[in-house]
Amino acid sequence: MSEYTHFAQVYDAFMKDAPYDDWVTFTDEVCRQADFHPKSIIDLGCGTGEIALRLAQQGYAVTGVDLSPDMLTIADQKSQVKNVPVTWIHQDIRALAGIQQVDLAISYCDVVNYITAEVEIEEAFQHIYNCLQPNGMFIFDFHALSYVEEHLVDHTFSDVNEDMAYIWDCFGTETAGEMLHELTFFMKQQHAYIRFDEEHHQRTFHPSVYTGALEKAGFSKIKITNDFLIENEKQEEIHERKFIIAQKQSR
């Protein structure tokens, strides 16, 4: 998984169009339809805290976990400015430890795609299972395999504004669903621009890999849906991202 070094400085500008409100609304609706009323939420791979802060503003007790200390520093600065209490923890979600009795775990914005080995998916899901209350819920998303193959792999993306520009190349490998991202950023500092480069490795699996790992960890009531829809619609359509909702078995 990536620790996001220089990328943390430009992450919010890079993600300015991310549907953060949609993730929050989706979370609320899943809980409403399940008649599930969480008090505590852990946001796994919280980044700069945009989703965690929105949920905390709704009154949840929120913990944000991320591998990047630089991301967490920015998230903490935001929570202080907004006067919104969030607990920030520097951990790798593949080895989550010391967190217990959480009602709801979420992991959005394709964080799970950074777990690129099946055995590590199983390990991560087991740790997440262990941190939940009995009947606790886990919701996460990942890029759909068809979307990766048709809209990401072998494509180049770019954007230019006054303070930042980037070029993002996405390359595939011989392994289905695997992506190597090469990003070049130009960031304005005073009267000049500095350049830095980032490389990120992601992989998306068939949904059966994720559901199998969930079942192995002990989760049940597993449901798959697409693109912020609580109920699936036409399955033949290409969806950008899939969501999986799972519940920890009660004792």
Secondary structure, 3 states (H helix, E strand, C coil): CCCCCCHHHHHHHHCCCCCHHHHHHHHHHHHHHCCCCCCEEEEECCCCCHHHHHHHHCCCEEEEEECCHHHHHHHHHHHHHHCCCCEEEECCHHHCCCCCCEEEEEECCCHHHHCCCHHHHHHHHHHHHHHEEEEEEEEEEEECHHHHHHHHCCEEEEEECCCEEEEEEEEECCCCCEEEEEEEEEEEECCEEEEEEEEEEEECCCHHHHHHHHHHHCEEEEEEEECCCCCCCCCCCCCCEEEEEEEECCC
